[in-house]
Amino acid sequence: TVIHIKDTTVTHIKDTTVIHIKDTIYVKDTINKNNLNPVFYDKSINKLWGHRVNITNEITPTLDKFRGIELDIIFDNTENKFYVKRSEAEPNLLSLENYFSSIINPEYYYYWLDFKNLGNDNAIISYEEMLKLVTKFNIHDKTIIESPNIEPLGYYAENNLYTSLWIPMKENITNTWIAELDFFIQKYNFTVLSCNHNVFSFIQEFFPN
């Protein structure tokens, strides 16, 4: 689960706690999922991550201080290619492949990818591209993909990538919605549940683990 309080985020990933404070991400302990190696390590040097590192000239100074970075990605359905940006309206200036290529020894670091436009229409093709990238740069077990879209993200989870399911804030929470959410969480075994601080009490009550 994740709780956002102003500039602070607290994430509980099974036996792991991740704390985002303004432009950093604090990671504690380790997790294991299926046959993957731990994506988070318990050494203190790995517990601080840079947040929203979306341009290449921020990568090196950030990784001089931290062992992990969070960034926003969009999949271009025409080019079948990932770009680092927050919305589809922004120009395609930096591909995710070039982003990773700009990092010396990318396999040494950790990546939290906030996938802004994952959907049923691009789940399979984007997964194939993502798998190529994490394989090429040897970061398969050091990358988490985050999205609020359950079933397309579930495709990623079922195919052995770390996933973070964003739980949206709802005005009317019903038992039916809770049951459906629980069904999909159990079905896909997402690595992380993440949410705004306004949803945290709900997550804590119904999905404590």
N, C-alpha and C positions, 0 to 999 in steps of 0.2 A: 504494500500500500504506500501511497505518497500523500503528504500533506503540504500544501503551499501556504505559508504565512508571510505576507508581504514579499520580501526578497528571499525568504527561507523556505526550503522544501525538505521534508523528512520522508525518506523512502524506506519501507521495510520489504526486503526481497527474501522471503523465506527466513533464513537465519542471518540475513544481511541487513544492515542499516546504511542508507545513503542519505547524506544531508547536503542539500544545495543551499549555499549562502551567497546571495548576489551572484557574482561571477565565478563561483567555485562549486564543486560537487565533492562532498566528503563521503568516502566509501569505507565501510567497516565490515570485517569478516569476509566469508566466502560463500559461494553457492555452487551447486552442481545440478545439472539438468541432463537427463538421458546419458549419453556417452560423451558429452562435451566436457572439456576441462573447465575449472572455475573461471568465470569472466571477471570476477573481482578477487583481488588478493588481500590478505590481512596484514601485509607489511605496511608500516606507517607511510612509507614513501609513495604508496599507491592510493592514498585516501583522499587526495585533493584533485579535483578535475576542473578544467576551465569550462565555462558555460557560454553558449551561443558564439562559438568560434567559427564564424561563417566566411571569413576572408583569409587568404593565404598569408598575408603579412602579419596576422595575429597568431599563426600556428606556432612558429618557432619560439617567440617569447613566452607563449603559454606553456608549451611543452618543456621549456627550460625550468619552469616552476612546478608543473603538474604532470602526472602520468596518464591523464585521460582528458578528453574533450567532448563536449556536447555540441551538435550542430543540427541545422534544419535542412531537410532535403525535399526536393520535388522530383517526381518522375515524369519526364516528357514522353507522353504517349505516342507522339509522332516520330520522335527520334529513337524511342526505346532506350532512353539514357537518363541517368540521375544527374541533377544539378543541385548545387548548394545554394539554397535561397528559401525564403519564408512563404512565398506565394507564387502561383502560376503567372500572375500579372507581371512579375519582375523578369527582366531579360535573362537569357541563358548565358551568363558570363563565366561561370566556373563549374566544370563538370566534377562529379564526385571522384571520378578516376584521376583527374588532374590534381584534385585536392589531396588524395592519398599519395600520389606520385611526388608531391612537393615535400613530403615528410621523409626525412632520413630515418631508415629503419622503422617503418610504420608498425611492424610487428611488436615493437617494444611498448606500445601504448594502447589505450582503451578508447572506445568510441560509442557514444550514445546518439543514435540517429533518430531525430524527430521527423517522421515521415508524414508530410503535410497532406498529401493527396492520394494515399493508398486507398484503393477501392476494388470492387469486384471486377471491374473492367481491366485492371492492370495488375492484379495480384500475382498471376502466374508469370507473366512476362517480366514484371519488375523483380520478382523473386529470382528468376533465372539470371538477371543482370546483377542483382545483389550477390548471389552466390559466386558469380564470376569474379566480382570485385574482392570479396572477402577472402576468396581462395588465392587470387593473384597476389594480394598483399599480405597473405598469411595472418589474417586477423579474424578468422572465423569464430574463435572462442574468446574474442575480445570486443565483440560488437553486439549492441542491443538495438533493436528496431522498435520504435514506439509509434502507436496509432490508436485512435478511438474506435476504429472500424473493425468490429469483432471478427467476422468471418474471413475477410481477406488477410487480416493479421494472423488468424488461426492457420491459414495456409503456410505462413512462414514458420509458425510454431510447430506444426505437424512435420515440417521438413527440416527440423533440427537447427533453427536459428533462435538465438535469445530474443525474447519479445517483451514489450511493456504495453499492456492494455490500459489506455487512458479511460477512466470512468467519468462520463460527463455529469454535470449538475442538472438535476431534473426537478421541476416544480412539483410534480405529482408522482411520487414514488408508490407503486402498487406492488402487491404480493406477486402478481403475475410477472411484472418486470424483474423483480428480484429473483424469482424462480428461473426465468429465462437467462438472466445474467449468470446465475450460479451454474446452470446447465452448460453454458458455453465456456465458462472458466474451467470447469471440470473436464470438458471435452478436449479443450486445446492445451490445457496445462501451461498457461502463460507464465513466463518467468517472473513478471512484475505486474502488480496492479498499481496504477498511478491515478491521482485525482487532485482537484483543487481542495484547499483547506476546508471549504464549506461542505465537502462531501466526505471528509475524513471520518466523522463520527459514524456515518452510514457504513463505510467500508469496515471500520473497526468492529461494528456490531455484527454485521452479516458475513464478513469475510476476514475474520481475525487472523487466519493463517496465510 
